[in-house]
């Protein structure tokens, strides 16, 4: 929840919450948002890797990412890390590689199959 100056819990030094606690809550929120932004960036990069593997829309690539995660038991965040490193290393665990290839083929345009 974004703080709002009209929110009574965030009032000026009216005794409702010590300033130190307010600062601590805001710092926690900033840290959470930074982690979220970093995670989303990795997932977006992984979607880009999947897009290079087959002609599909970004939405289809994102669906493929989530499906591979669900079918292999690898968290989406970890899968994104693996996929972002894949073009550089050429390394991808066999179950992940097989499921990713399957998902790409399923989503590939009919004229390419």
Secondary structure, 3 states (H helix, E strand, C coil): CCCCCCCHHHCCCCCCCCHHHHHHHHHHHHHHHHHHHHHHHHHHHHHHHHHHHCCCCHHHHHHHHHHHHHHHCCCHHHHHHHHHHHHHHCCCCHHHHHHHHHHHHHHCCHHHC
